[in-house]
Amino acid sequence: MEPMKFTNISILGGKDAAPRSERKAAGKALRKQVPLESHGVWKPAQDRPDPLSLLQAQDEGRLQHLLPIKYGRMLASPFAFLRGSAVVMAADLAATPVMGIQTLLCGDAHLANFGLFATPERKLVFDINDFDEAFPGPWEWDLKRLATSAAVAGREIGLSRKACRDIAVTISRNYSDAMKRFSEMHTLNVWYYTVDADAILEVFQLSSSEKGKRTAEKTIAKARSKTQERTLEQLTAVENGHRHIISNPPLLVPMHEMDFSQFLNPDELKRMSDDFVEDAWSQYLESLPDERRFLLLRFHILDSALRVGGVGSVGTRCFIALLQGGAEDEFLMLQLKEAGRSVLEDYVPKRPHVQPARRVVTAQRLMQAASDMFLGWHTGQVKQVDYYWRQFKDMKGSFDVTNMDKSSFRVYVTVCSWCLARAHARTSDASSISGYLGSGKSFAEAIGDFAVAYADQTVRDHQALVEAVRSGRIQAKTGI
C-alpha cells in the first residue's frame, strides 16, 4: 500500500531542508505580503452563498429520516449551529487572508471537538478528537474556527463582547507561544508531547475557580469510569444466554430491526448479500497493522446497530458493533462511522483522490499525540460508502463549555490552543509559522477582532435556521 502524502517532506526536514533560522526569517518576511492585521477582517461578500443551502447540499446522500434530528439539535443555540455548520465556515474562510504555509487541518476545530480519551497504554490524555473534515490547508483556518467557537460559546455562558474578544485573543497568544516552543524543540520531542489528565487537573487547580476545579475533577473521573464494561451495561442486555445491543430508536436501532428500504433502493437491496457484515470485517482487518489484526482475529461480531452521532454527523451512517473474544465474558465495542469528502476540499488546491476513511484515519494518527489502537477502515459492499473504525466510548470524556465560569473557560481554551498548535507543528513547518507570528500582539488582536465579528455572523445564520424551520423550509425535531 502506498503511503499517503499530505505535505512536502522537504519543507519539514531532511537533507534538503533549510535551517530553522532561515525558515523562521522567511516566515517573518511574509508579513509584508500578508500583514498580521489583515487577519482581523470579516465582512460577508455580497455573493456569499446561502448558509442553509450549503447545509442542505451537504445532506445529499445522508439518511433523510434522521436529518430533522440534526436541525433540531442545531436549533438549540448559535454554538450548536456552529458545531453543525463546518461547511458554512469553510466557504467563508476561503476568502480570508493566509500566509501561504499549509498544514494538516482538523477542519472542524471548535471547542467541543477536543476531549479526553485513553491511549493504547491506558493513559488518559486530552487532545483533538474529531477528524472527519481533516485535510491539508492553511493553518489559520483551524485557529480562526477555534477562536470563533470560543467567542460564540462565551456568549452562551454570559460573557460580554469584550470578554469574548479577550478569550479569542488568549487563544491566539497561546497558539503563538506554543508554536514558538515547538519550533525550538527536537523533532521527536514534539512528536512525544502529550497533555495528560494529570496535567489538565494541575492547570485547573492553579488557574481556575473552585467550580472549575470541581468540574475538571468530575469530568476526568467520569472519563476514567467509562470502561468497556460500563458501556456494555448501558447499551447491551443478555437474553437466553446471548448478549445483544438494546433497541432505542431512533438513536440506536439493531441491524435486525432496521428497515433498509429507508436508505437503499430496490436494486441495492437485491445486491445486499447475507455476508456483507463479514465482508466489512475482513476489509477492516486488512487495514490494520499486523499485530492489531492478529489481536482482533480472536474476536467475532455478535451484533451491530445503527447509531445517531453528534450534531454535524447526524444523518451519516454510523454503526456500533458488539464483538466477543475467546472468553465467554470478554466483549469489545467498536464504532463504524461514514466518511465522506472533507468540507475543505472545494476550497484548497486539488489533490490525488484518497479514500475518505483512510484520510480520516491517517490524519488522526498524524495529528494526535496518541491514537486509538483499533483505527482502521473499509468500503461498504452495496453503496461503496467508506467507513472508519475505532473503539466506542472507551475512557472518553468531554468538557461542557456551556456550563463553565469565566476562569475555567479561559483555562480550557488555553489547553485547546496548545493541542492545536502541537498538531500543526507535527504536520507543518513550525519555524515558518512562528516566524510569521512573532512575539507581538498584532496577530492575536486581529484574531480577536475576527472571532467576535464571525460570532455575530453565526448568530445571524442561526436565526436564519430558526426562521427556516418556522416557515417549513427545513424540518426539525427537537429534544432528541
Buried (B, 14 or more C-beta within 10 A) or exposed (E): EEEBEBBEEEBBEEEEBBEBEEBBBBBBEBBEEBBBBBBBEBEBEEEBBEBBEBBBEBBEBBBEEBBBBBBBBBBBBBBBBBBBBBBBBBBBBBEBBBBEBBBBBBBBBBBBBBBBBBBEEEBBBBBBBBBBBBBBBBBBBBBBBBBBBBBBBBBBBEBEEEBBBBBBBBBBBBBBBBBBBBBBBEEEEBBEBBBBBEEBBEBBEEBBBEEBBEBBBEBBEBBBEBEBEEBBEEBBEEEEEEBBBEEEEBBBBBBEEBEEEEBBEEEBEEEBEEEEBEBBBEBBBEBBEEEBBEBBEEBEBBBBBBBBBBBBBBBBBBBBBBBBBEEEEEBBBBBBBBBBEBBBBEBBEEEEEBBBBBBBBBBBBBBBBBBBBBBBBBBBBBBEBBBBBBBBBBBBBBBEBBEBBBBBBBBBBBBBBBBBBBBBBBBBBBBBBBBBBBEEBBBBBBBBBBBBBBBBBBBEBBEBBBEBBEEEEBEBBEEB
